[in-house]
């Protein structure tokens, strides 16, 4: 009996949110999900921080030693448009996944609902074809000024989902430069590796191709295309964007094979959708001579210990 791996059609959606507007961006996400499903997509990926925005170019009024009132007001608006998990936004996204009969993966700014409600996380949500929220990943290490506006996730959301379409997981933006974080996913057998990002540099393409070759997995890179004219004019601190270029983020979404070949993209300077048919048998063939968490691991020399326990700030005794 021959054990053949399935083919999976995937879609990477390069688009702009309706910036700082959760409800409008959720509606746009649902519409684009339906469009991807109409093209036959079974896995659909949206960019990092898609709902409600990646606040590129804003300082939030903070310098070392002081914070300005307009920065606090911008933070309040960002917080007000963030996503409760679970909540009405996730219910709408789950319904879009169910209607599309697809696995929907979307970057959101998640509002803490368990403890203080004063912290935001950069999060990747996973919805199954039945509409259920299957899991999430909170960004472990926000980069540079992102640390001002987002908290740090813990090891409990290093998520890889075992689905009929293969093992699906990923890391967000520059987490993908963390070798140990990548190894944690490789050890979970990730096959369709998601890399939503805000990085539109040419060098990011090398990162996507390296991960594909290293993990012998398909890599879906997804970024936004955003222009300055899309930013609401009434945002506190909007004057900070005066010297920014009209194209704030040019995209660069791409789909890469387990041997590092680019299957679609990179897409620059426009909104659009990339589609590819993934032959999961290619993963098996690629790991014949390199399996980073298997025969290439050398556990007698190297060991990685991953703490996947939740790290709440408060624990309550029974």
C-alpha positions as CSV (number, residue, x, y, z in Angstrom):
1,X,0.0,0.0,0.0
2,X,1.4,3.4,-0.9
3,X,1.3,6.1,1.7
4,X,1.0,9.4,-0.3
5,X,0.9,12.8,1.2
6,X,-1.9,15.2,0.2
7,X,-1.7,18.3,-1.8
8,X,-2.8,21.5,0.0
9,X,-3.7,24.8,-1.7
10,X,-2.7,27.8,0.3
11,X,-3.3,31.6,0.1
12,X,-1.2,34.4,1.4
13,X,-3.2,37.6,1.6
14,X,-1.1,40.8,1.3
15,X,-3.5,43.7,2.2
16,X,-3.9,46.7,4.4
17,X,-6.2,46.8,7.4
18,X,-8.6,49.6,7.9
19,X,-6.1,51.1,10.3
20,X,-7.1,51.4,13.9
21,X,-10.6,50.1,13.1
22,X,-11.2,46.6,14.5
23,X,-14.8,46.1,13.1
24,X,-14.0,47.3,9.6
25,X,-10.8,45.3,9.5
26,X,-12.6,42.1,10.7
27,X,-15.1,42.7,7.9
28,X,-12.3,43.1,5.3
29,X,-10.6,39.9,6.6
30,X,-13.9,37.9,6.3
31,X,-14.4,39.2,2.7
32,X,-10.8,38.4,1.7
33,X,-11.1,35.0,3.3
34,X,-14.2,34.3,1.1
35,X,-12.3,35.4,-1.9
36,X,-9.4,33.1,-1.1
37,X,-11.8,30.2,-0.6
38,X,-13.3,30.9,-4.0
39,X,-9.9,30.2,-5.4
40,X,-9.8,26.9,-3.6
41,X,-7.5,27.8,-0.7
42,X,-7.6,25.5,2.2
43,X,-5.1,27.4,4.4
44,X,-5.4,31.2,4.4
45,X,-2.8,33.5,6.1
46,X,-3.1,37.2,6.9
47,X,-0.2,39.4,8.1
48,X,1.3,40.3,11.5
49,X,-0.9,42.7,13.5
50,X,-3.5,42.9,10.7
51,X,-6.3,43.6,13.1
52,X,-6.4,46.5,13.8
53,X,-2.9,47.8,12.7
54,X,0.8,47.7,12.8
55,X,1.4,51.3,14.0
56,X,4.4,52.0,11.8
57,X,6.1,55.3,12.4
58,X,4.5,56.2,15.7
59,X,6.5,56.8,18.9
60,X,3.5,56.7,21.2
61,X,5.0,59.9,22.7
62,X,7.7,58.1,24.6
63,X,11.3,58.9,25.1
64,X,13.6,57.7,27.9
65,X,12.3,59.4,31.1
66,X,9.0,60.8,29.8
67,X,5.7,60.1,28.0
68,X,3.6,62.7,26.2
69,X,-0.2,62.9,26.6
70,X,-0.9,62.5,22.9
71,X,1.0,59.2,23.0
72,X,-1.2,57.9,25.8
73,X,-4.3,58.9,23.8
74,X,-2.9,57.0,20.8
75,X,-2.3,54.0,23.0
76,X,-5.9,54.3,24.3
77,X,-7.3,54.2,20.7
78,X,-5.0,51.2,19.8
79,X,-6.2,49.4,22.9
80,X,-9.9,50.2,22.2
81,X,-9.6,48.5,18.8
82,X,-7.6,45.5,19.9
83,X,-9.1,42.0,19.9
84,X,-10.5,40.1,22.9
85,X,-9.7,36.3,22.6
86,X,-12.3,35.0,22.7
87,X,-14.8,37.7,21.8
88,X,-17.0,39.1,19.0
89,X,-14.1,39.5,16.6
90,X,-12.9,35.9,17.0
91,X,-16.5,34.7,16.6
92,X,-16.7,36.6,13.2
93,X,-13.4,35.2,12.1
94,X,-14.4,31.7,13.1
95,X,-17.6,32.0,11.1
96,X,-15.6,33.2,8.1
97,X,-13.3,30.1,8.4
98,X,-16.4,27.9,8.7
99,X,-18.1,29.4,5.7
100,X,-14.8,29.1,3.7
101,X,-14.2,25.5,4.9
102,X,-10.6,26.6,5.4
103,X,-8.0,26.9,8.1
104,X,-7.7,30.7,8.7
105,X,-4.6,32.2,10.3
106,X,-4.6,35.9,11.2
107,X,-2.4,38.3,13.0
108,X,-4.2,40.4,15.6
109,X,-3.4,42.7,18.5
110,X,-4.8,40.8,21.4
111,X,-6.0,42.5,24.5
112,X,-5.4,40.8,27.8
113,X,-8.7,39.7,29.2
114,X,-7.4,37.4,32.0
115,X,-5.6,39.8,34.3
116,X,-5.2,43.6,34.1
117,X,-6.7,44.4,30.7
118,X,-3.8,46.8,30.4
119,X,-1.5,44.8,28.1
120,X,-1.6,44.0,24.4
121,X,0.1,41.1,22.7
122,X,1.0,40.6,19.0
123,X,-0.8,37.3,18.4
124,X,-1.3,34.8,15.6
125,X,-4.8,33.1,15.7
126,X,-5.6,29.8,14.2
127,X,-9.2,28.9,13.2
128,X,-10.3,25.5,11.9
129,X,-12.6,24.7,8.9
130,X,-15.4,24.1,11.5
131,X,-14.9,27.7,12.8
132,X,-13.4,26.7,16.1
133,X,-10.4,28.7,17.5
134,X,-7.8,26.0,17.5
135,X,-4.9,27.9,19.1
136,X,-2.8,31.0,19.2
137,X,0.8,32.1,19.4
138,X,1.8,35.3,21.2
139,X,5.0,36.9,20.0
140,X,7.8,36.0,22.4
141,X,10.0,39.0,21.9
142,X,8.7,42.3,20.4
143,X,11.4,44.1,18.6
144,X,12.9,47.5,19.6
145,X,10.0,50.1,20.1
146,X,7.4,47.3,19.8
147,X,8.4,46.4,23.4
148,X,6.7,49.7,24.5
149,X,3.3,48.7,23.1
150,X,3.3,44.9,23.3
151,X,3.9,42.4,26.1
152,X,5.9,39.2,25.7
153,X,4.3,35.9,25.2
154,X,5.4,32.7,27.0
155,X,6.3,29.2,25.9
156,X,2.8,27.9,26.3
157,X,1.8,29.3,22.9
158,X,4.6,27.8,20.8
159,X,1.8,26.3,18.8
160,X,2.0,23.7,16.1
161,X,-1.4,22.2,15.1
162,X,-1.7,18.6,13.9
163,X,-4.4,19.0,11.1
164,X,-5.5,16.8,8.2
165,X,-3.7,19.3,6.0
166,X,-0.4,18.8,7.8
167,X,1.3,20.2,10.9
168,X,0.7,24.0,10.9
169,X,2.6,26.5,13.1
170,X,4.8,29.5,12.9
171,X,6.6,32.5,14.4
172,X,6.0,36.2,14.0
173,X,8.4,38.6,12.2
174,X,11.8,38.8,13.9
175,X,11.1,35.8,16.2
176,X,12.1,34.0,13.0
177,X,15.7,35.2,13.7
178,X,15.6,33.3,17.0
179,X,17.3,29.9,16.2
180,X,16.0,28.2,19.4
181,X,12.5,29.3,18.8
182,X,12.7,27.9,15.2
183,X,14.1,24.6,16.6
184,X,11.2,24.3,19.1
185,X,8.8,24.3,16.1
186,X,10.9,22.0,14.0
187,X,10.9,19.5,16.9
188,X,7.1,19.6,16.8
189,X,7.2,18.5,13.2
190,X,6.0,21.8,11.6
191,X,5.3,21.2,7.9
192,X,3.5,24.4,6.9
193,X,5.5,27.2,8.6
194,X,3.7,30.6,8.9
195,X,5.9,33.7,9.0
196,X,3.6,36.8,9.2
197,X,5.8,39.9,9.4
198,X,6.1,43.6,9.1
199,X,9.6,43.4,7.4
200,X,9.6,44.4,3.8
201,X,13.3,44.4,3.3
202,X,14.9,42.4,0.5
203,X,16.9,40.5,3.1
204,X,13.7,39.1,4.5
205,X,13.4,36.9,1.4
206,X,16.7,35.2,2.4
207,X,15.2,34.5,5.8
208,X,12.1,32.8,4.4
209,X,14.3,30.7,2.1
210,X,16.7,29.8,4.8
211,X,13.9,28.6,7.1
212,X,12.4,26.5,4.4
213,X,15.8,24.8,3.7
214,X,16.6,24.5,7.4
215,X,13.2,23.1,8.5
216,X,12.5,21.3,5.2
217,X,9.0,22.8,5.4
218,X,6.8,25.0,3.3
219,X,7.1,28.6,4.4
220,X,4.4,31.2,4.0
221,X,5.6,34.8,4.4
222,X,2.9,37.4,4.7
223,X,3.2,41.2,5.0
224,X,0.9,44.2,4.6
225,X,0.9,46.8,1.9
226,X,0.2,50.1,3.6
227,X,0.4,53.7,2.4
228,X,0.5,56.9,4.5
229,X,-2.8,58.0,2.9
230,X,-4.5,55.0,4.6
231,X,-3.7,56.3,8.1
232,X,-6.6,58.1,9.8
233,X,-5.9,61.8,9.9
234,X,-7.4,62.2,13.4
235,X,-4.9,59.9,15.1
236,X,-3.0,61.6,18.0
237,X,0.6,62.0,17.0
238,X,-0.2,61.9,13.2
239,X,2.3,64.6,12.6
240,X,5.1,62.1,13.3
241,X,4.4,60.6,9.8
242,X,5.1,63.9,7.9
243,X,8.6,62.8,7.0
244,X,7.7,59.1,6.3
245,X,7.4,58.0,2.6
246,X,4.0,57.5,1.1
247,X,4.5,53.7,0.9
248,X,4.9,52.8,4.6
249,X,5.2,49.1,3.9
250,X,5.7,47.7,0.4
251,X,4.9,44.0,1.3
252,X,7.1,41.2,0.1
253,X,4.8,38.3,0.8
254,X,6.1,34.9,-0.6
255,X,5.6,31.2,-0.6
256,X,8.7,28.9,-0.5
257,X,9.2,25.2,-0.9
258,X,11.1,22.9,1.5
259,X,14.1,23.1,-0.9
260,X,14.1,26.8,-0.7
261,X,12.5,27.4,-4.1
262,X,10.1,30.4,-4.4
263,X,6.7,29.1,-5.5
264,X,4.9,32.5,-5.5
265,X,6.0,36.1,-5.0
266,X,7.6,38.1,-3.6
267,X,4.8,40.6,-4.1
268,X,5.6,44.2,-3.7
269,X,3.9,47.6,-4.0
270,X,0.3,46.5,-4.1
271,X,-2.4,44.5,-2.3
272,X,-2.9,41.1,-3.7
273,X,-3.2,37.4,-3.0
274,X,-0.6,34.6,-3.6
275,X,-1.7,31.1,-4.2
276,X,0.2,27.9,-4.4
277,X,-0.4,24.1,-4.5
278,X,1.8,22.4,-1.9
279,X,2.8,18.8,-2.4
280,X,3.4,17.6,1.1
281,X,5.3,14.6,-0.2
282,X,8.0,17.1,-1.0
283,X,8.6,17.5,2.7
284,X,9.3,13.8,3.0
285,X,11.6,13.9,0.0
286,X,13.5,16.9,1.3
287,X,14.1,15.4,4.7
288,X,15.8,12.4,3.1
289,X,19.2,14.0,3.5
290,X,18.5,16.7,6.1
291,X,16.1,16.4,9.1
292,X,17.0,19.2,11.6
293,X,15.1,17.6,14.4
294,X,15.9,14.0,13.4
295,X,19.1,12.5,12.0
296,X,20.8,15.9,11.8
297,X,20.0,16.9,15.4
298,X,23.1,15.4,17.3
299,X,21.4,15.3,20.7
300,X,24.6,13.8,22.2
301,X,26.2,17.2,21.6
302,X,23.3,19.7,21.6
303,X,20.1,19.8,23.8
304,X,17.3,22.4,23.8
305,X,15.0,22.6,26.8
306,X,11.7,24.5,26.2
307,X,9.5,25.8,29.0
308,X,6.0,25.5,27.7
309,X,4.3,26.2,31.0
310,X,2.1,29.3,31.2
311,X,3.7,32.1,33.2
312,X,0.8,34.1,34.8
313,X,1.7,37.1,37.0
314,X,-0.7,35.8,39.7
315,X,-1.5,32.3,40.7
316,X,-4.4,31.5,43.1
317,X,-4.4,28.6,45.5
318,X,-7.5,26.4,45.7
